[in-house]
Amino acid sequence: TVAVLQAFPQIAQYYRRRFRHIMVDEYQDTNHAQYVLVRELVGTETTVDGIAPAELCVVGDADQSIYAFRGATIRNIEDFERDFPNAT
C-alpha cells in the first residue's frame, strides 16, 4: 500500500481527498510501516490542486507500549510533534 501511494501520486491524492480525518488509537503500538502509511495518507504539504494535509488525531500512552516484539517503536510518539508540526 505504501509503495503504491509513493509511486503513484494521483492515487495518494485520491485517498487524501477521500479521508480528510484520520484517527489512530494505541499509537504507542505502531511500527515503522504503520507510521509510514499514516504519513502517506495524511500528506505533508498542500498539493498543487490545493489539497491540504488531512486532519490527524492519535491517541497513545508511552507507558502502555507492549508490542516492541512486533516492531512497535516509542519513537513514533517521541517524534510526533516534529513529524506532524501542524498538529494541535
Gaussian input, Z-matrix of N, CA and C with variables (Angstrom, degrees):
# hf/3-21g

backbone

0 1
 N
 C     1     B1
 C     2     B2     1     A1
 N     3     B3     2     A2     1     D1
 C     4     B4     3     A3     2     D2
 C     5     B5     4     A4     3     D3
 N     6     B6     5     A5     4     D4
 C     7     B7     6     A6     5     D5
 C     8     B8     7     A7     6     D6
 N     9     B9     8     A8     7     D7
 C    10    B10     9     A9     8     D8
 C    11    B11    10    A10     9     D9
 N    12    B12    11    A11    10    D10
 C    13    B13    12    A12    11    D11
 C    14    B14    13    A13    12    D12
 N    15    B15    14    A14    13    D13
 C    16    B16    15    A15    14    D14
 C    17    B17    16    A16    15    D15
 N    18    B18    17    A17    16    D16
 C    19    B19    18    A18    17    D17
 C    20    B20    19    A19    18    D18
 N    21    B21    20    A20    19    D19
 C    22    B22    21    A21    20    D20
 C    23    B23    22    A22    21    D21
 N    24    B24    23    A23    22    D22
 C    25    B25    24    A24    23    D23
 C    26    B26    25    A25    24    D24
 N    27    B27    26    A26    25    D25
 C    28    B28    27    A27    26    D26
 C    29    B29    28    A28    27    D27
 N    30    B30    29    A29    28    D28
 C    31    B31    30    A30    29    D29
 C    32    B32    31    A31    30    D30
 N    33    B33    32    A32    31    D31
 C    34    B34    33    A33    32    D32
 C    35    B35    34    A34    33    D33
 N    36    B36    35    A35    34    D34
 C    37    B37    36    A36    35    D35
 C    38    B38    37    A37    36    D36
 N    39    B39    38    A38    37    D37
 C    40    B40    39    A39    38    D38
 C    41    B41    40    A40    39    D39
 N    42    B42    41    A41    40    D40
 C    43    B43    42    A42    41    D41
 C    44    B44    43    A43    42    D42
 N    45    B45    44    A44    43    D43
 C    46    B46    45    A45    44    D44
 C    47    B47    46    A46    45    D45
 N    48    B48    47    A47    46    D46
 C    49    B49    48    A48    47    D47
 C    50    B50    49    A49    48    D48
 N    51    B51    50    A50    49    D49
 C    52    B52    51    A51    50    D50
 C    53    B53    52    A52    51    D51
 N    54    B54    53    A53    52    D52
 C    55    B55    54    A54    53    D53
 C    56    B56    55    A55    54    D54
 N    57    B57    56    A56    55    D55
 C    58    B58    57    A57    56    D56
 C    59    B59    58    A58    57    D57
 N    60    B60    59    A59    58    D58
 C    61    B61    60    A60    59    D59
 C    62    B62    61    A61    60    D60
 N    63    B63    62    A62    61    D61
 C    64    B64    63    A63    62    D62
 C    65    B65    64    A64    63    D63
 N    66    B66    65    A65    64    D64
 C    67    B67    66    A66    65    D65
 C    68    B68    67    A67    66    D66
 N    69    B69    68    A68    67    D67
 C    70    B70    69    A69    68    D68
 C    71    B71    70    A70    69    D69
 N    72    B72    71    A71    70    D70
 C    73    B73    72    A72    71    D71
 C    74    B74    73    A73    72    D72
 N    75    B75    74    A74    73    D73
 C    76    B76    75    A75    74    D74
 C    77    B77    76    A76    75    D75
 N    78    B78    77    A77    76    D76
 C    79    B79    78    A78    77    D77
 C    80    B80    79    A79    78    D78
 N    81    B81    80    A80    79    D79
 C    82    B82    81    A81    80    D80
 C    83    B83    82    A82    81    D81
 N    84    B84    83    A83    82    D82
 C    85    B85    84    A84    83    D83
 C    86    B86    85    A85    84    D84
 N    87    B87    86    A86    85    D85
 C    88    B88    87    A87    86    D86
 C    89    B89    88    A88    87    D87
 N    90    B90    89    A89    88    D88
 C    91    B91    90    A90    89    D89
 C    92    B92    91    A91    90    D90
 N    93    B93    92    A92    91    D91
 C    94    B94    93    A93    92    D92
 C    95    B95    94    A94    93    D93
 N    96    B96    95    A95    94    D94
 C    97    B97    96    A96    95    D95
 C    98    B98    97    A97    96    D96
 N    99    B99    98    A98    97    D97
 C   100   B100    99    A99    98    D98
 C   101   B101   100   A100    99    D99
 N   102   B102   101   A101   100   D100
 C   103   B103   102   A102   101   D101
 C   104   B104   103   A103   102   D102
 N   105   B105   104   A104   103   D103
 C   106   B106   105   A105   104   D104
 C   107   B107   106   A106   105   D105
 N   108   B108   107   A107   106   D106
 C   109   B109   108   A108   107   D107
 C   110   B110   109   A109   108   D108
 N   111   B111   110   A110   109   D109
 C   112   B112   111   A111   110   D110
 C   113   B113   112   A112   111   D111
 N   114   B114   113   A113   112   D112
 C   115   B115   114   A114   113   D113
 C   116   B116   115   A115   114   D114
 N   117   B117   116   A116   115   D115
 C   118   B118   117   A117   116   D116
 C   119   B119   118   A118   117   D117
 N   120   B120   119   A119   118   D118
 C   121   B121   120   A120   119   D119
 C   122   B122   121   A121   120   D120
 N   123   B123   122   A122   121   D121
 C   124   B124   123   A123   122   D122
 C   125   B125   124   A124   123   D123
 N   126   B126   125   A125   124   D124
 C   127   B127   126   A126   125   D125
 C   128   B128   127   A127   126   D126
 N   129   B129   128   A128   127   D127
 C   130   B130   129   A129   128   D128
 C   131   B131   130   A130   129   D129
 N   132   B132   131   A131   130   D130
 C   133   B133   132   A132   131   D131
 C   134   B134   133   A133   132   D132
 N   135   B135   134   A134   133   D133
 C   136   B136   135   A135   134   D134
 C   137   B137   136   A136   135   D135
 N   138   B138   137   A137   136   D136
 C   139   B139   138   A138   137   D137
 C   140   B140   139   A139   138   D138
 N   141   B141   140   A140   139   D139
 C   142   B142   141   A141   140   D140
 C   143   B143   142   A142   141   D141
 N   144   B144   143   A143   142   D142
 C   145   B145   144   A144   143   D143
 C   146   B146   145   A145   144   D144
 N   147   B147   146   A146   145   D145
 C   148   B148   147   A147   146   D146
 C   149   B149   148   A148   147   D147
 N   150   B150   149   A149   148   D148
 C   151   B151   150   A150   149   D149
 C   152   B152   151   A151   150   D150
 N   153   B153   152   A152   151   D151
 C   154   B154   153   A153   152   D152
 C   155   B155   154   A154   153   D153
 N   156   B156   155   A155   154   D154
 C   157   B157   156   A156   155   D155
 C   158   B158   157   A157   156   D156
 N   159   B159   158   A158   157   D157
 C   160   B160   159   A159   158   D158
 C   161   B161   160   A160   159   D159
 N   162   B162   161   A161   160   D160
 C   163   B163   162   A162   161   D161
 C   164   B164   163   A163   162   D162
 N   165   B165   164   A164   163   D163
 C   166   B166   165   A165   164   D164
 C   167   B167   166   A166   165   D165
 N   168   B168   167   A167   166   D166
 C   169   B169   168   A168   167   D167
 C   170   B170   169   A169   168   D168
 N   171   B171   170   A170   169   D169
 C   172   B172   171   A171   170   D170
 C   173   B173   172   A172   171   D171
 N   174   B174   173   A173   172   D172
 C   175   B175   174   A174   173   D173
 C   176   B176   175   A175   174   D174
 N   177   B177   176   A176   175   D175
 C   178   B178   177   A177   176   D176
 C   179   B179   178   A178   177   D177
 N   180   B180   179   A179   178   D178
 C   181   B181   180   A180   179   D179
 C   182   B182   181   A181   180   D180
 N   183   B183   182   A182   181   D181
 C   184   B184   183   A183   182   D182
 C   185   B185   184   A184   183   D183
 N   186   B186   185   A185   184   D184
 C   187   B187   186   A186   185   D185
 C   188   B188   187   A187   186   D186
 N   189   B189   188   A188   187   D187
 C   190   B190   189   A189   188   D188
 C   191   B191   190   A190   189   D189
 N   192   B192   191   A191   190   D190
 C   193   B193   192   A192   191   D191
 C   194   B194   193   A193   192   D192
 N   195   B195   194   A194   193   D193
 C   196   B196   195   A195   194   D194
 C   197   B197   196   A196   195   D195
 N   198   B198   197   A197   196   D196
 C   199   B199   198   A198   197   D197
 C   200   B200   199   A199   198   D198
 N   201   B201   200   A200   199   D199
 C   202   B202   201   A201   200   D200
 C   203   B203   202   A202   201   D201
 N   204   B204   203   A203   202   D202
 C   205   B205   204   A204   203   D203
 C   206   B206   205   A205   204   D204
 N   207   B207   206   A206   205   D205
 C   208   B208   207   A207   206   D206
 C   209   B209   208   A208   207   D207
 N   210   B210   209   A209   208   D208
 C   211   B211   210   A210   209   D209
 C   212   B212   211   A211   210   D210
 N   213   B213   212   A212   211   D211
 C   214   B214   213   A213   212   D212
 C   215   B215   214   A214   213   D213
 N   216   B216   215   A215   214   D214
 C   217   B217   216   A216   215   D215
 C   218   B218   217   A217   216   D216
 N   219   B219   218   A218   217   D217
 C   220   B220   219   A219   218   D218
 C   221   B221   220   A220   219   D219
 N   222   B222   221   A221   220   D220
 C   223   B223   222   A222   221   D221
 C   224   B224   223   A223   222   D222
 N   225   B225   224   A224   223   D223
 C   226   B226   225   A225   224   D224
 C   227   B227   226   A226   225   D225
 N   228   B228   227   A227   226   D226
 C   229   B229   228   A228   227   D227
 C   230   B230   229   A229   228   D228
 N   231   B231   230   A230   229   D229
 C   232   B232   231   A231   230   D230
 C   233   B233   232   A232   231   D231
 N   234   B234   233   A233   232   D232
 C   235   B235   234   A234   233   D233
 C   236   B236   235   A235   234   D234
 N   237   B237   236   A236   235   D235
 C   238   B238   237   A237   236   D236
 C   239   B239   238   A238   237   D237
 N   240   B240   239   A239   238   D238
 C   241   B241   240   A240   239   D239
 C   242   B242   241   A241   240   D240
 N   243   B243   242   A242   241   D241
 C   244   B244   243   A243   242   D242
 C   245   B245   244   A244   243   D243
 N   246   B246   245   A245   244   D244
 C   247   B247   246   A246   245   D245
 C   248   B248   247   A247   246   D246
 N   249   B249   248   A248   247   D247
 C   250   B250   249   A249   248   D248
 C   251   B251   250   A250   249   D249
 N   252   B252   251   A251   250   D250
 C   253   B253   252   A252   251   D251
 C   254   B254   253   A253   252   D252
 N   255   B255   254   A254   253   D253
 C   256   B256   255   A255   254   D254
 C   257   B257   256   A256   255   D255
 N   258   B258   257   A257   256   D256
 C   259   B259   258   A258   257   D257
 C   260   B260   259   A259   258   D258
 N   261   B261   260   A260   259   D259
 C   262   B262   261   A261   260   D260
 C   263   B263   262   A262   261   D261

   B1=1.4487
   B2=1.5200
   B3=1.3232
   B4=1.4652
   B5=1.5193
   B6=1.3210
   B7=1.4664
   B8=1.5272
   B9=1.3186
   B10=1.4715
   B11=1.5232
   B12=1.3315
   B13=1.4621
   B14=1.5247
   B15=1.3342
   B16=1.4611
   B17=1.5227
   B18=1.3205
   B19=1.4680
   B20=1.5237
   B21=1.3210
   B22=1.4650
   B23=1.5303
   B24=1.3238
   B25=1.4698
   B26=1.5256
   B27=1.3290
   B28=1.4660
   B29=1.5269
   B30=1.3197
   B31=1.4649
   B32=1.5283
   B33=1.3248
   B34=1.4658
   B35=1.5217
   B36=1.3139
   B37=1.4610
   B38=1.5296
   B39=1.3140
   B40=1.4695
   B41=1.5326
   B42=1.3292
   B43=1.4612
   B44=1.5215
   B45=1.3199
   B46=1.4684
   B47=1.5257
   B48=1.3135
   B49=1.4694
   B50=1.5329
   B51=1.3078
   B52=1.4697
   B53=1.5222
   B54=1.3307
   B55=1.4662
   B56=1.5241
   B57=1.3248
   B58=1.4628
   B59=1.5230
   B60=1.3190
   B61=1.4644
   B62=1.5255
   B63=1.3207
   B64=1.4641
   B65=1.5243
   B66=1.3314
   B67=1.4564
   B68=1.5214
   B69=1.3228
   B70=1.4625
   B71=1.5223
   B72=1.3237
   B73=1.4629
   B74=1.5263
   B75=1.3190
   B76=1.4714
   B77=1.5342
   B78=1.3250
   B79=1.4706
   B80=1.5251
   B81=1.3251
   B82=1.4613
   B83=1.5252
   B84=1.3181
   B85=1.4619
   B86=1.5252
   B87=1.3305
   B88=1.4632
   B89=1.5223
   B90=1.3187
   B91=1.4622
   B92=1.5313
   B93=1.3107
   B94=1.4636
   B95=1.5294
   B96=1.3203
   B97=1.4700
   B98=1.5286
   B99=1.3130
   B100=1.4643
   B101=1.5234
   B102=1.3283
   B103=1.4634
   B104=1.5277
   B105=1.3250
   B106=1.4683
   B107=1.5284
   B108=1.3220
   B109=1.4645
   B110=1.5302
   B111=1.3197
   B112=1.4666
   B113=1.5203
   B114=1.3173
   B115=1.4736
   B116=1.5300
   B117=1.3147
   B118=1.4684
   B119=1.5248
   B120=1.3170
   B121=1.4638
   B122=1.5289
   B123=1.3178
   B124=1.4651
   B125=1.5231
   B126=1.3288
   B127=1.4583
   B128=1.5196
   B129=1.3163
   B130=1.4607
   B131=1.5180
   B132=1.3117
   B133=1.4622
   B134=1.5214
   B135=1.3137
   B136=1.4613
   B137=1.5215
   B138=1.3224
   B139=1.4637
   B140=1.5217
   B141=1.3134
   B142=1.4636
   B143=1.5233
   B144=1.3308
   B145=1.4685
   B146=1.5269
   B147=1.3258
   B148=1.4580
   B149=1.5121
   B150=1.3235
   B151=1.4654
   B152=1.5267
   B153=1.3207
   B154=1.4622
   B155=1.5267
   B156=1.3318
   B157=1.4622
   B158=1.5274
   B159=1.3201
   B160=1.4667
   B161=1.5245
   B162=1.3126
   B163=1.4626
   B164=1.5280
   B165=1.3276
   B166=1.4606
   B167=1.5192
   B168=1.3206
   B169=1.4618
   B170=1.5256
   B171=1.3185
   B172=1.4621
   B173=1.5236
   B174=1.3210
   B175=1.4561
   B176=1.5172
   B177=1.3157
   B178=1.4526
   B179=1.5179
   B180=1.3087
   B181=1.4567
   B182=1.5227
   B183=1.3196
   B184=1.4651
   B185=1.5307
   B186=1.3182
   B187=1.4634
   B188=1.5265
   B189=1.3226
   B190=1.4638
   B191=1.5287
   B192=1.3010
   B193=1.4603
   B194=1.5273
   B195=1.3380
   B196=1.4694
   B197=1.5267
   B198=1.3260
   B199=1.4558
   B200=1.5237
   B201=1.3154
   B202=1.4615
   B203=1.5294
   B204=1.3247
   B205=1.4690
   B206=1.5263
   B207=1.3551
   B208=1.4698
   B209=1.5222
   B210=1.3176
   B211=1.4596
   B212=1.5126
   B213=1.3427
   B214=1.4653
   B215=1.5225
   B216=1.3183
   B217=1.4556
   B218=1.5183
   B219=1.3110
   B220=1.4556
   B221=1.5280
   B222=1.3196
   B223=1.4755
   B224=1.5205
   B225=1.3259
   B226=1.4634
   B227=1.5288
   B228=1.3234
   B229=1.4677
   B230=1.5220
   B231=1.3204
   B232=1.4642
   B233=1.5267
   B234=1.3129
   B235=1.4671
   B236=1.5267
   B237=1.3328
   B238=1.4614
   B239=1.5265
   B240=1.3119
   B241=1.4683
   B242=1.5204
   B243=1.3111
   B244=1.4689
   B245=1.5268
   B246=1.3294
   B247=1.4605
   B248=1.5284
   B249=1.3158
   B250=1.4707
   B251=1.5318
   B252=1.3280
   B253=1.4727
   B254=1.5283
   B255=1.3187
   B256=1.4670
   B257=1.5215
   B258=1.3270
   B259=1.4656
   B260=1.5267
   B261=1.3245
   B262=1.4744
   B263=1.5062
   A1=110.96
   A2=116.98
   A3=120.55
   A4=110.20
   A5=116.93
   A6=120.31
   A7=110.93
   A8=117.18
   A9=121.06
   A10=109.99
   A11=117.44
   A12=120.84
   A13=111.67
   A14=116.89
   A15=120.36
   A16=112.19
   A17=117.34
   A18=120.82
   A19=113.14
   A20=116.61
   A21=120.66
   A22=110.12
   A23=117.25
   A24=120.96
   A25=113.79
   A26=117.65
   A27=119.31
   A28=111.24
   A29=117.72
   A30=120.76
   A31=109.59
   A32=116.42
   A33=120.04
   A34=110.13
   A35=116.55
   A36=121.55
   A37=111.22
   A38=117.07
   A39=121.42
   A40=110.41
   A41=116.41
   A42=119.96
   A43=111.95
   A44=117.67
   A45=119.59
   A46=110.91
   A47=117.19
   A48=120.42
   A49=110.32
   A50=115.91
   A51=121.77
   A52=112.20
   A53=116.76
   A54=121.88
   A55=109.36
   A56=116.32
   A57=121.81
   A58=112.29
   A59=117.55
   A60=122.29
   A61=107.82
   A62=115.94
   A63=121.14
   A64=108.37
   A65=115.89
   A66=120.97
   A67=109.52
   A68=115.66
   A69=121.78
   A70=107.63
   A71=116.62
   A72=121.59
   A73=107.95
   A74=116.36
   A75=122.30
   A76=110.40
   A77=116.03
   A78=121.61
   A79=112.28
   A80=117.48
   A81=120.45
   A82=111.65
   A83=117.66
   A84=121.28
   A85=113.15
   A86=117.39
   A87=120.01
   A88=110.15
   A89=114.55
   A90=119.85
   A91=109.11
   A92=116.85
   A93=120.21
   A94=111.86
   A95=117.56
   A96=120.16
   A97=110.87
   A98=116.73
   A99=120.41
   A100=110.72
   A101=116.46
   A102=121.01
   A103=110.26
   A104=117.07
   A105=121.00
   A106=110.17
   A107=118.02
   A108=120.88
   A109=110.83
   A110=117.07
   A111=120.37
   A112=110.13
   A113=116.27
   A114=120.94
   A115=110.66
   A116=117.43
   A117=121.06
   A118=111.43
   A119=117.78
   A120=120.58
   A121=112.00
   A122=116.49
   A123=120.59
   A124=110.57
   A125=117.26
   A126=120.88
   A127=109.72
   A128=116.42
   A129=119.78
   A130=113.47
   A131=116.82
   A132=119.46
   A133=109.58
   A134=115.78
   A135=120.70
   A136=109.46
   A137=116.30
   A138=121.00
   A139=110.80
   A140=115.71
   A141=122.05
   A142=110.32
   A143=116.60
   A144=121.78
   A145=113.04
   A146=117.00
   A147=120.34
   A148=115.62
   A149=117.70
   A150=121.18
   A151=108.38
   A152=115.54
   A153=120.58
   A154=109.51
   A155=117.20
   A156=118.64
   A157=110.71
   A158=115.92
   A159=121.16
   A160=110.39
   A161=115.39
   A162=121.52
   A163=107.01
   A164=116.48
   A165=120.96
   A166=110.15
   A167=115.65
   A168=122.15
   A169=107.06
   A170=116.16
   A171=119.63
   A172=108.60
   A173=115.38
   A174=121.82
   A175=106.76
   A176=116.26
   A177=119.05
   A178=111.35
   A179=116.53
   A180=123.25
   A181=107.46
   A182=115.83
   A183=120.89
   A184=112.33
   A185=117.23
   A186=120.57
   A187=113.15
   A188=117.64
   A189=120.71
   A190=113.31
   A191=117.59
   A192=120.42
   A193=109.85
   A194=116.38
   A195=119.93
   A196=113.08
   A197=117.42
   A198=118.84
   A199=114.01
   A200=117.84
   A201=120.53
   A202=110.55
   A203=117.10
   A204=120.56
   A205=111.86
   A206=116.78
   A207=121.55
   A208=111.80
   A209=116.38
   A210=119.68
   A211=114.72
   A212=117.68
   A213=119.77
   A214=108.67
   A215=115.48
   A216=119.37
   A217=110.56
   A218=115.09
   A219=121.33
   A220=111.05
   A221=116.80
   A222=120.41
   A223=111.81
   A224=117.20
   A225=119.18
   A226=110.60
   A227=117.51
   A228=120.91
   A229=109.85
   A230=116.69
   A231=120.46
   A232=112.30
   A233=117.12
   A234=121.15
   A235=113.59
   A236=117.47
   A237=120.63
   A238=112.71
   A239=118.13
   A240=120.55
   A241=111.75
   A242=116.96
   A243=119.95
   A244=110.84
   A245=116.43
   A246=120.96
   A247=113.29
   A248=116.73
   A249=121.97
   A250=108.48
   A251=117.57
   A252=121.24
   A253=114.74
   A254=118.39
   A255=120.28
   A256=112.92
   A257=116.70
   A258=119.93
   A259=109.42
   A260=115.25
   A261=119.28
   A262=110.12
   D1=-47.19
   D2=179.87
   D3=-61.89
   D4=-43.27
   D5=-179.61
   D6=-60.07
   D7=-39.92
   D8=179.05
   D9=-65.70
   D10=-46.27
   D11=-179.84
   D12=-61.99
   D13=-36.18
   D14=179.99
   D15=-77.88
   D16=-35.13
   D17=-176.86
   D18=-80.29
   D19=-27.31
   D20=-175.89
   D21=-125.44
   D22=89.48
   D23=-177.20
   D24=-55.56
   D25=-31.60
   D26=-179.46
   D27=-67.36
   D28=-31.68
   D29=176.56
   D30=-71.87
   D31=-43.32
   D32=176.97
   D33=-59.33
   D34=-42.41
   D35=179.33
   D36=-62.02
   D37=-40.61
   D38=177.75
   D39=-57.58
   D40=-48.83
   D41=-177.79
   D42=-70.80
   D43=-31.83
   D44=176.30
   D45=-67.28
   D46=-32.71
   D47=174.77
   D48=-71.83
   D49=-40.17
   D50=-175.18
   D51=-70.44
   D52=-41.14
   D53=-176.75
   D54=-113.34
   D55=89.33
   D56=-177.02
   D57=-83.29
   D58=-17.64
   D59=179.96
   D60=-130.73
   D61=124.33
   D62=-178.18
   D63=-124.04
   D64=131.92
   D65=177.48
   D66=-123.97
   D67=135.54
   D68=177.39
   D69=-124.11
   D70=118.19
   D71=176.02
   D72=-94.64
   D73=155.29
   D74=-179.48
   D75=57.46
   D76=43.44
   D77=-176.45
   D78=-57.84
   D79=-27.90
   D80=179.76
   D81=-64.87
   D82=-16.92
   D83=-178.40
   D84=-101.75
   D85=14.38
   D86=178.02
   D87=-84.69
   D88=146.18
   D89=176.64
   D90=-101.58
   D91=-179.00
   D92=-175.79
   D93=-62.53
   D94=-40.93
   D95=-179.54
   D96=-61.79
   D97=-41.40
   D98=178.93
   D99=-67.95
   D100=-38.33
   D101=176.46
   D102=-59.24
   D103=-47.10
   D104=-178.86
   D105=-63.38
   D106=-39.59
   D107=177.56
   D108=-60.91
   D109=-46.19
   D110=177.99
   D111=-60.34
   D112=-44.94
   D113=-179.49
   D114=-59.91
   D115=-42.40
   D116=179.65
   D117=-67.81
   D118=-39.32
   D119=-179.93
   D120=-69.92
   D121=-37.20
   D122=-179.62
   D123=-74.03
   D124=-41.65
   D125=-173.96
   D126=86.36
   D127=165.28
   D128=-176.33
   D129=-116.88
   D130=-22.74
   D131=-179.39
   D132=-153.65
   D133=165.02
   D134=179.38
   D135=-66.12
   D136=133.49
   D137=-178.25
   D138=-80.03
   D139=171.96
   D140=177.49
   D141=-58.53
   D142=-33.43
   D143=179.66
   D144=-79.84
   D145=2.23
   D146=178.31
   D147=85.27
   D148=17.14
   D149=178.84
   D150=-86.90
   D151=112.96
   D152=179.10
   D153=-78.41
   D154=159.41
   D155=174.80
   D156=-55.46
   D157=150.31
   D158=-179.59
   D159=-68.52
   D160=160.44
   D161=173.24
   D162=-76.88
   D163=133.32
   D164=-176.43
   D165=-124.44
   D166=131.91
   D167=174.66
   D168=-127.39
   D169=124.42
   D170=175.14
   D171=-122.19
   D172=146.20
   D173=177.90
   D174=-125.97
   D175=125.10
   D176=-179.74
   D177=-162.26
   D178=159.89
   D179=179.56
   D180=-137.47
   D181=112.87
   D182=-176.90
   D183=-57.07
   D184=-27.76
   D185=-179.21
   D186=-78.68
   D187=-4.73
   D188=-178.26
   D189=-113.73
   D190=14.20
   D191=-178.70
   D192=-70.36
   D193=121.71
   D194=-176.98
   D195=-126.84
   D196=2.01
   D197=-173.96
   D198=-113.05
   D199=32.29
   D200=177.49
   D201=-60.05
   D202=-33.00
   D203=179.80
   D204=-65.11
   D205=-18.83
   D206=177.44
   D207=-99.74
   D208=7.85
   D209=178.29
   D210=97.39
   D211=2.61
   D212=177.45
   D213=-62.37
   D214=140.84
   D215=-179.20
   D216=-132.03
   D217=133.71
   D218=179.89
   D219=-69.20
   D220=-15.69
   D221=178.74
   D222=-58.94
   D223=-29.10
   D224=178.73
   D225=-60.13
   D226=-35.73
   D227=176.50
   D228=-77.99
   D229=-46.00
   D230=-176.70
   D231=-60.68
   D232=-35.47
   D233=-176.81
   D234=-97.72
   D235=7.32
   D236=-173.67
   D237=-56.97
   D238=-50.16
   D239=-176.65
   D240=-64.11
   D241=-34.97
   D242=177.46
   D243=-70.63
   D244=-42.12
   D245=-175.78
   D246=-76.78
   D247=-26.36
   D248=179.88
   D249=-129.46
   D250=71.23
   D251=-172.60
   D252=-63.94
   D253=-19.66
   D254=-179.48
   D255=-89.12
   D256=0.73
   D257=179.28
   D258=-70.14
   D259=145.60
   D260=178.18
   D261=-121.62

